[in-house]
Amino acid sequence: MTKNLNLWVIPLLPLIGAAINGLFGRRFKNAMVSAVALLFTAASFGWAAWAVWTVWPGSGIALPHIETLGTWITAGTFSAPFGFYLDQLSMIMVLVVTGVGFLIHIYSVGYMAHEGGYYRFFAYLNLFMFFMLTLVLANNYLLMFVGWEGVGLASYLLIGFFFLKDSAADAGKKAFIVNRIGDFAFLIGMFLIIRHFGSLNYDAVFGKIAAGHFTPEAGWGIFTAIALCLMFGATGKSAQVPLYVWLPDAMEGPTPVSALIHAATMVTAGIYMIARSHAIFNLAPHALQIVAIIGCITAIFAATMGLAQTDIKRVLAYSTVSQLGYMFLACGVAAYSAGIFHLMTHAFFKALLFLGAGSVIHAVGGEQDMRRMGGLRKLIPVTFWVVTIATIAIAGIPPFAGFFSKDEILGAVFHSPYGGPVIWGIGVLTAGLTSFYMFRLWFMTFFGELKLGSVELGEEAHAAKAPAQAAHGAASHSHGHADDHSHGHGGVHESPWIMLAPLVILAVLSFVGGWVGVPQFMGGHNEIEQFLAPVMQSGPAVAGEAVSDKDATTSHAGEATPENTKEELFLAGTSVAAALIGLFFAYLFYYKSPELPDRITSKMHGIYMMVLHKYYVDEGYGAIFVKPLLALSTVVLWRGVDQGVIDGLVNGAGTASQGVGNELRQMQSGNIRSYAAWVAIGGAAIVAYMIWLGVTR
C-alpha cells in the first residue's frame, strides 16, 4: 500500500513563516509576528503528527516510507535525489523537533516581549526549524548535510542575536567555527561512502551493506574510516570532547535559544546521525569503541565542570554536554535505541530546565548568578514545582523519565563488549555528580534566604547589564518590567501563563515520558526498544518492505535485556543510590550547612580553581591553536605574502614603470637640435648594423 504523505510540507511550513517574518516582520506588530511564527510551527507539528499516525507500524504502509520529489544532483553514475524518509527513528525525531519546538515558540512570545528585534528572533527560530526538519527527514546523507549546515547557520544567528554585545557575537562565531571542524570530517565520510557504495541514499547504502556487497579484505578498514569521519562530525554538532567548547559559550543567546537549539534539537543531530548510520558502525567495532570512550570521557568531564559554575544557564550547559556524552556512550556500545530514548526524555526535561531557568531570570530582573538568588520557591511557586520535576528527572530518580532512559544506557554499558564494568562505574559516578550539581542549583535558587533584597547587589547586577541594554536598543534586556529594578520581595514576580503553560506540559512529559521504556524486570515491555527494533537491527529493512508488529521483537545485541532480574535490579538500584547520594550531599552543603562549600574549597583551592576555570581548556586551545593561527595569518599571510609578495609585485611593477617613464621622458626635451642628434645617432646605428650584416655574410 502506497500513500503520498507530502512530507515536504513539514519543513516547508516553518520556512514560509521565516520568510514572512524575515521579509515583512519589521512592519508587523509583535502580535502579528507571534501569530505567523506560531501558526506555521503548529501546522508543521500537526502535519508531522498526522503523517506519523498514518504510517504507524501495523497500518499496512511499508516502512521506511520514502517520497522522492526529483533528482537534485547527477554526475556520471552518481545521483542525489531530493527526497524524504520516514521510519520509526525519524518519527521520534520529527515529533520531538516540532512538538518541543512549538512549546518553545509559545514560551518565547512572553520571554522576548520586551526585546528589540522581535520579528528577527522569530524568523531565525522558524528558519532553524526548517533546517532541523530537513536534517531528520532527509532520505540521503547529502540532503542531511544541507540541514546539518543549516542548523549551524541558524545557531550562529540565534546565539549572536544580541550582535552588538561582544560576548554574544564572539560566542556565535565560536560555535560556527568549531562546528566547521567537525563538518569537514563529515564531508570526508560522505566522499568515502560515494567512493565505495556509489550512492548517498540510505536505502541504497544500507541495502548494499545488508546484502554484503563489499570486499571483506578492504571492507573493514573502509567501514572504520567512514565511521570515524562520521563520528568526528558528530562530536562537533553534539558537543563532545574535544569539540564541546562552543556550547557553554552559546548561553549568550536568549534562553529560549538555549532550550531549543542546545538542549532539545540541534545538539542531538550528531546522535541521530550515528543512530541512522548504525549499519556502518556495526561493522566498525574499533570506531564503536572510540565512540564509547569519547562519550564516557565527555559525560564525566562535563559533569565535574558543572560542579563549580554559578551562572544558572552555564550549569545547565555543562549538564547538556554531560547528558550528550551519555547518548554518545549508548551509541558506542551499540545500544542505539537506548541513546534515542535518552535523547527523547532529555529533550523534555532539559528544555524544561532551560525554560524554567528563563522563568527564574525573568522573575528576578535578569539576574543569572545563583549566589544572588535563594528563597524563591514561595514567590514563584509554579516555576519552583516544574523545575523540581525536571531536576528529579535528570537526576535519574524513578518513576520520572530520566531514570528509565539512563538505566537503559547503564545496563547496556555493563553488558556490552564495548563497555564493561569500568565504563559502567564511570557512568554511575557521573549520575551521582549530575544529581549533586542539579540539586545544588535547586537549593541555591529556591531555598535559603532571599538575597535579591540587597540594594548593592541589585545596582551592581544592573550596572553589568547596562551596556547590553544599550547595545541592542531593547526596552529592557532583563526581560522584565519597570518594577524589576527593585529586587526586594515585591519585585520578584511569577512569569505570565504564556510562559508557564509550556513549562507545565513539559513537566508532565518529564514525568511520564519514560514510561514508554519500562524494562522487563520492572514489569514493562520496553515499548520504545521494540518500536525502534526494525530500524536498529543489524540487517536494516530495505525500502518497500512492510514492517509488521511481530517483526519488532529483537534489537541489537547491546540492547538485550538480561534474564538475570536480580542483576538488573542491582544495576538500577546502584544508579538510583548514586542519585540519592548526590541529593544528600547537595542538601548538606547548600541547605543544612551552607558554610561547608567555602571551607572545602579553601582547603582544595588549586583543584577548585582548576574546575572553576573549566580545566583551562579554552585557554589551552587559545595558546595552541588560536594564537599561532592568528600569528600565521597576521605575520606570514598578511604582512609577508599579501603585503610583501602580492602587494610588492603590484606596487613594484608600478614603481618600475614610473622609473622607466621618467627616464624616457628625458628624451622628450623639446630641443630640436637634441632630436636631430638622436636621429643622427639612430641612423648611424642602422648603417653600422647593415654593414655588419654584409661583412658576416
LINBELUR-V655738 format. One record per backbone hydrogen bond with DSSP energy under -1.0 kcal/mol. CO is the residue of the C=O (numbers start at 1). NH is the residue of the N-H. E is the energy in kcal/mol with one decimal. If there is no record, write none. Layout:
co->{CO CO}
nh->{NH NH}
e->{E E}
This chain:
co->{6 7 8 9 11 12 13 14 15 16 17 18 19 20 21 24 29 30 31 32 33 34 35 36 37 38 39 40 41 42 43 44 45 46 47 48 49 50 51 56 65 67 70 73 75 78 80 80 82 83 84 86 87 88 89 90 91 92 93 94 95 96 97 98 99 100 101 102 103 104 105 107 108 112 114 117 118 119 120 121 122 123 124 125 126 127 128 129 130 131 132 133 134 137 139 140 141 142 143 144 145 146 147 148 149 150 151 152 153 154 155 156 158 161 162 165 166 167 168 169 170 171 172 173 174 175 176 177 178 179 180 181 182 183 184 185 186 187 188 189 190 191 192 193 194 200 201 202 203 204 205 206 207 208 212 215 216 218 219 220 221 222 223 224 225 226 227 228 229 230 231 232 233 234 235 240 244 246 248 249 250 254 254 255 256 257 257 259 260 261 265 266 268 269 270 271 272 273 275 277 277 278 280 281 284 285 286 287 288 289 290 291 292 293 294 295 296 297 298 299 300 301 302 310 311 312 313 314 315 316 317 318 319 320 321 322 323 324 325 326 327 328 329 330 331 334 335 336 337 338 339 340 341 342 343 344 345 346 347 348 349 350 351 352 353 354 355 356 357 358 359 360 361 362 368 369 370 376 380 381 382 383 384 385 386 387 388 389 390 391 392 397 400 401 402 403 404 405 406 407 408 409 410 411 412 413 416 420 421 422 423 424 425 426 427 428 429 430 431 432 433 434 435 436 437 438 439 440 441 442 443 445 446 451 454 455 456 457 458 459 460 462 465 466 467 468 481 482 483 496 496 497 500 501 502 503 504 505 506 507 508 509 510 512 514 516 518 519 519 520 526 527 528 532 532 533 542 548 551 556 557 563 564 565 566 567 568 569 570 571 572 573 574 575 576 577 578 579 580 581 582 583 584 585 586 587 587 588 593 595 596 597 598 599 600 604 605 606 607 608 609 610 611 613 614 616 617 618 619 620 621 621 622 625 626 627 628 629 630 631 632 633 634 635 636 637 638 639 640 641 642 645 646 647 648 649 650 651 652 653 654 655 656 657 658 659 660 661 664 665 667 671 672 673 674 675 676 677 678 679 680 681 682 683 684 685 686 687 688 689 690 691 692 693}
nh->{9 10 12 13 15 16 17 18 19 20 21 22 23 24 25 27 33 34 35 36 37 38 39 40 41 42 43 44 45 46 47 48 49 50 51 52 53 54 55 59 86 84 82 80 78 75 72 73 69 139 67 65 91 92 93 94 95 96 97 98 99 100 101 102 103 104 105 106 107 108 109 111 112 115 476 121 122 123 124 125 126 127 128 129 130 131 132 133 134 135 136 137 138 85 202 144 145 146 147 148 149 150 151 152 153 154 155 156 157 158 159 160 161 163 165 169 170 171 172 173 174 175 176 177 178 179 180 181 182 183 184 185 186 187 188 189 190 191 192 193 194 195 196 197 198 141 205 206 207 208 209 210 211 213 214 219 220 222 223 224 225 226 227 228 229 230 231 232 233 234 235 236 237 238 240 243 247 250 251 252 253 257 258 259 260 261 262 264 265 267 268 269 272 273 274 275 276 277 278 280 281 282 283 284 288 289 290 291 292 293 294 295 296 297 298 299 300 301 302 303 304 305 306 370 315 316 317 318 319 320 321 322 323 324 325 326 327 328 329 330 331 332 333 335 334 336 339 340 341 342 343 344 345 346 347 348 349 350 351 352 353 354 355 356 357 358 359 360 361 362 363 364 366 365 312 372 373 380 384 385 386 387 388 389 390 391 392 393 394 395 397 400 403 405 406 407 408 409 410 411 412 413 414 415 416 420 419 424 425 426 427 428 429 430 431 432 433 434 435 436 437 438 439 440 441 442 443 444 445 446 447 374 377 454 458 459 460 461 462 463 464 466 469 470 471 472 484 485 486 499 500 501 504 505 506 507 508 509 510 511 512 513 401 515 517 528 526 522 524 523 530 531 532 535 536 537 545 551 553 559 560 565 568 569 570 571 572 573 574 575 576 577 578 579 580 581 582 583 584 585 586 587 588 589 590 591 592 593 596 599 600 601 602 603 604 608 609 610 611 612 613 615 614 616 617 620 621 622 623 624 625 626 627 629 630 631 632 633 634 635 637 638 639 640 641 642 643 644 645 646 647 649 650 651 652 653 654 655 656 657 658 659 660 661 662 663 664 665 667 668 669 675 676 677 678 679 680 681 682 683 684 685 686 687 688 689 690 691 692 693 694 695 696 697}
e->{-2.0 -1.3 -1.5 -2.2 -1.3 -2.2 -2.0 -2.5 -2.4 -2.6 -2.4 -2.6 -2.4 -2.6 -1.4 -1.6 -2.2 -2.7 -2.2 -2.3 -2.4 -2.9 -2.5 -2.0 -1.5 -2.9 -2.3 -1.7 -2.2 -2.6 -2.5 -2.4 -2.7 -2.3 -2.5 -2.5 -2.4 -2.2 -1.9 -2.2 -2.5 -2.8 -3.3 -2.8 -2.0 -3.1 -2.3 -1.9 -2.9 -1.4 -2.5 -3.0 -2.2 -1.6 -2.0 -2.7 -1.9 -2.2 -2.7 -2.2 -2.5 -1.9 -1.4 -2.0 -1.8 -2.2 -1.9 -2.1 -2.3 -2.2 -1.1 -2.2 -2.7 -1.9 -1.3 -2.2 -1.7 -2.0 -2.2 -2.3 -2.4 -2.2 -2.6 -2.1 -2.0 -2.1 -2.7 -2.3 -1.9 -2.1 -2.0 -1.6 -1.2 -3.2 -2.0 -2.1 -2.2 -1.4 -1.9 -2.7 -2.7 -2.3 -2.6 -1.1 -2.0 -2.8 -2.4 -2.1 -2.1 -2.3 -3.0 -1.7 -1.4 -1.9 -2.1 -2.4 -2.8 -2.0 -2.2 -2.0 -2.5 -2.4 -2.0 -2.7 -2.6 -1.9 -1.3 -1.1 -1.2 -2.3 -1.7 -1.1 -1.9 -2.3 -2.0 -2.3 -2.1 -2.4 -2.2 -1.9 -2.4 -2.4 -2.1 -2.2 -1.8 -2.2 -2.8 -2.8 -1.5 -2.1 -1.9 -2.5 -2.0 -2.7 -2.0 -3.0 -1.1 -2.0 -3.0 -2.1 -2.3 -2.8 -2.8 -2.6 -2.1 -2.6 -2.7 -2.5 -2.0 -2.0 -1.8 -1.1 -1.6 -2.9 -2.7 -2.0 -1.4 -1.1 -1.4 -1.6 -1.8 -1.2 -1.4 -2.1 -2.5 -2.5 -1.0 -1.3 -1.3 -1.6 -1.8 -2.0 -2.5 -2.5 -2.0 -2.5 -2.9 -1.6 -1.4 -1.4 -1.9 -2.8 -1.0 -1.9 -2.1 -2.3 -1.9 -2.5 -2.5 -2.2 -2.8 -2.5 -2.4 -2.7 -2.7 -2.3 -2.0 -2.6 -2.5 -1.4 -1.9 -1.4 -1.6 -3.1 -2.0 -1.3 -1.8 -2.4 -1.8 -2.1 -2.0 -2.2 -2.6 -2.4 -1.6 -1.4 -1.8 -2.6 -2.7 -2.3 -2.2 -2.4 -1.3 -2.6 -1.6 -1.0 -2.0 -2.4 -2.5 -2.4 -2.0 -2.1 -2.3 -2.7 -1.7 -1.3 -2.3 -2.6 -1.1 -1.8 -2.0 -2.5 -2.6 -2.9 -2.5 -2.3 -2.0 -2.1 -2.8 -2.7 -2.1 -1.9 -3.2 -1.0 -2.7 -1.7 -1.5 -2.4 -2.2 -2.3 -2.1 -2.3 -2.0 -2.0 -2.1 -2.5 -2.3 -2.1 -2.5 -1.7 -1.7 -1.6 -1.2 -1.4 -2.2 -2.6 -1.8 -1.8 -2.6 -2.5 -1.9 -2.5 -2.1 -1.5 -1.5 -3.1 -1.2 -2.4 -2.6 -2.0 -2.2 -2.3 -2.4 -2.4 -1.9 -2.0 -2.4 -2.8 -2.2 -2.1 -2.8 -2.0 -2.3 -2.1 -1.7 -2.0 -3.0 -2.7 -1.9 -2.3 -2.0 -1.3 -1.6 -1.1 -2.2 -2.9 -2.6 -2.6 -2.4 -2.3 -1.7 -1.1 -2.2 -2.3 -1.9 -1.5 -1.8 -1.2 -1.3 -1.7 -1.7 -2.7 -2.2 -2.0 -2.5 -2.2 -2.0 -2.1 -2.4 -1.1 -2.7 -2.3 -2.6 -1.9 -1.9 -2.2 -2.6 -1.2 -2.4 -2.1 -1.8 -2.6 -2.0 -1.2 -2.3 -1.4 -1.9 -1.0 -1.9 -2.3 -1.3 -1.5 -1.9 -2.7 -2.2 -2.6 -2.8 -2.8 -2.3 -1.8 -2.2 -2.5 -2.2 -1.8 -2.4 -2.5 -2.2 -2.2 -2.4 -2.4 -2.1 -2.4 -2.6 -2.7 -2.3 -1.2 -3.0 -2.7 -2.1 -1.6 -2.6 -2.8 -1.8 -1.2 -1.7 -2.8 -2.7 -1.9 -2.3 -3.1 -2.2 -3.5 -1.9 -1.8 -1.6 -2.3 -2.9 -2.3 -2.3 -2.8 -2.7 -1.9 -3.3 -2.0 -2.7 -2.8 -2.9 -2.8 -2.5 -2.9 -2.7 -1.9 -2.4 -1.1 -2.9 -2.8 -3.4 -1.2 -1.1 -3.0 -3.6 -2.9 -2.4 -3.4 -2.8 -2.4 -1.9 -2.5 -2.9 -2.3 -2.2 -2.3 -2.7 -2.5 -2.2 -2.0 -2.8 -2.0 -1.2 -1.0 -1.4 -2.1 -2.5 -2.1 -2.1 -2.3 -2.5 -2.5 -2.6 -2.9 -2.6 -2.2 -2.1 -2.5 -2.6 -2.0 -2.2 -2.4 -2.1 -2.0 -2.1 -2.4 -2.3 -1.4}
